[in-house]
């Protein structure tokens, strides 16, 4: 499973709900009120599978639908967020 990682420019930390601290990790994010960005690191095995298949799956634990999301490299996501505010390097 991808692991959330802190990154330069993050300005908020989302914490585990009370009682779930052992199973839910902190999530460092950049937010400007219009978009929220997190950074994830894949294991060597996961990266090999993504390289082999060219596919990434996204799971959102929010019921029956998914909010608008965007996956991409740091530069690609920065370009998208530039439309919604500043994400400083």
C-alpha distance (Angstrom), angle and dihedral (degrees) to the residues before:
residue distance angle dihedral
X1 . . .
X2 3.78 . .
X3 3.79 113.5 .
X4 3.80 123.0 -136.1
X5 3.81 112.4 -120.6
X6 3.79 134.0 -167.3
X7 3.80 113.4 -113.6
X8 3.78 139.1 -171.9
X9 3.79 109.6 -86.6
X10 3.82 95.6 30.2
X11 3.79 109.0 138.5
X12 3.81 103.4 175.1
X13 3.81 138.1 44.7
X14 3.80 120.2 -150.8
X15 3.81 108.7 -152.1
X16 3.80 130.8 -152.8
X17 3.78 117.1 -92.9
X18 3.79 113.5 -99.6
X19 3.77 109.5 -79.7
X20 3.82 94.5 21.7
X21 3.81 98.2 75.3
X22 3.82 92.3 113.7
X23 3.82 94.9 53.8
X24 3.83 103.3 31.5
X25 3.81 121.1 62.8
X26 3.80 127.7 -147.0
X27 3.79 112.2 -94.5
X28 3.81 116.7 -146.5
X29 3.80 110.9 -153.0
X30 3.76 142.3 175.8
X31 3.78 111.9 -134.9
X32 3.78 134.8 172.4
X33 3.79 97.2 176.3
X34 3.80 92.6 -94.7
X35 3.80 103.2 58.1
X36 3.78 135.0 20.2
X37 3.82 123.6 -154.5
X38 3.79 130.0 -167.6
X39 3.80 130.0 -179.7
X40 3.80 124.9 -135.0
X41 3.79 132.2 -170.6
X42 3.80 121.9 -150.9
X43 3.80 124.9 -145.1
X44 3.80 118.1 -114.1
X45 3.82 89.3 -102.3
X46 3.81 93.0 50.5
X47 3.78 92.0 46.7
X48 3.81 90.4 50.5
X49 3.82 90.4 52.3
X50 3.81 92.6 48.3
X51 3.80 89.8 48.4
X52 3.80 91.1 48.5
X53 3.82 96.9 45.7
X54 3.81 102.0 25.4
X55 3.81 88.0 -137.6
X56 3.81 134.1 119.7
X57 3.79 123.5 -173.8
X58 3.82 123.0 -148.5
X59 3.81 122.2 -152.7
X60 3.81 120.1 -168.1
X61 3.79 116.8 -171.2
X62 3.79 97.1 -146.3
X63 3.77 108.2 106.5
X64 3.78 125.5 -101.1
X65 3.80 102.1 -10.5
X66 3.80 142.2 39.0
X67 3.78 127.9 -123.3
X68 3.81 116.8 -129.7
X69 3.80 107.0 -71.7
X70 3.81 136.6 175.4
X71 3.81 128.8 -158.7
X72 3.79 123.5 -163.2
X73 3.76 148.8 114.4
X74 3.80 119.8 -62.8
X75 3.82 92.2 -97.1
X76 3.81 93.5 46.9
X77 3.80 93.2 49.1
X78 3.83 90.9 46.1
X79 3.81 89.1 54.4
X80 3.82 91.2 52.3
X81 3.81 93.1 45.7
X82 3.79 91.1 50.1
X83 3.81 85.7 73.7
X84 3.80 88.9 59.9
X85 3.80 103.1 39.3
X86 3.76 142.1 -62.8
X87 3.80 126.6 -40.7
X88 3.78 105.1 -175.3
X89 3.79 122.2 -146.4
